[in-house]
């Protein structure tokens, strides 16, 4: 297995795929890279596909994949420069995954190549009641503001379509503190197909890291969801490929 590309591209791929995953597995083919993984709690699904044209070398070898610990890879990528190139290969002479960053100097890191797992093939079957194309910056501001009612990324927020746009709300059970952001057409909403009152709640611990990561690459996200249904975040990335997140809703018991 051997991959060679711009280090900045590789760093972007790792960043957008890893907000909820401790390990990443990219399957390699002549068409490009593909990732499809559930998080450990089976709450969120991350899907990425990227065309082979963005790689100087993309050789599947006998393995046909690359899988690694996110913490190790991020440490290796911490000090990359804009003009650096990265080469990932397996196995090296020690049977490990080798990560080489080349630029003004050559830096080599070795870590364990993790065992291959089967990609998650199932997809949620949802007929969306709401479909909105929104500015990622506006969505990020709304979900970050929702943390006003509690600790960072702790708790839930509610998303509801209204006659004027998309409301993002959070409220303490005591009712002492609450927050509401409304994304409006013509500014944060580029397109909207929905009736008013499509409502669902999602965990800040999952939704917020997803939007923060997507913001690094995607200026626009298409949201598709229904009342108390999973939400699909289809991120418009500046490459030939796709970046999609699925997230389960919070459903009140009783």
C-alpha positions, 0 to 999 in steps of 0.5 A: 500500500502506498499513498502520496499527496499534498500533506495539507489535503491528507490533513483535511481528510483526517480532520473532517472524518475524525470528529467522532472516530478514534480510528480511520479506515480508508479503502483504496481502489483505482477510483480513489479513497472511500471511508464509511464508519459508524462511531462506537455508540452507533449514533453517527455515520461518516461517509467520505469518497474522494477521486484518485485524481488528487493523489500523485500515487494511490496504490492499494497493494495487497492490503487495499486499505489504510487504517490508523489511530487518529491521535497518532496521525494528527501528531505526525501532521501537527507541523506540516507546511503548505508545500509539504508532501506526505507519503504513507506506505505499508509495510515498512521494514518493521512491518509498520505503517510509515508516514513520511512528510517531505518539504524543507526537510524529511520527517518519518514517523512509524505507527501500527497499521490497524486491522482491516474492518468491513466498511459500514454499508447500510444507510438510513432509509429516511424520506425527508420532510425538510431539505435545506441548503445552508451556510456552514458558518451560520449553522456553526454559530447557531449550534455553538450558541446552543451551548449557552444553556450548559457545558460545552457540547453537553446536552441537546438542541432542537431544530425546527423549520418555521415560516421564516427559516430554520430555528435552532433552540436550546433550553434548560429544564429549569427554564432559567436559560434559553437560546434561539437562533433563526437562520434566514433565507437569502443569508444563511439559507440558500434553498429550502423545501419544507413546511413549517413545524418539522422538528427534531432534537440532536446531541450537541456532543455529536452535532457540534464537532461534525459542523466544526470539522465540516466548516474547515472544508465545506462552505455549504451543507445540505440538511435533510431530516424529518420530525424525530428522524435521523439528519443527513448533512451533505457537505459540499467539499471543493473536491470531486467526491462526497462528505456525508454525515448521518446522525440519529435524533434524540427521541423523548421517551414516554 
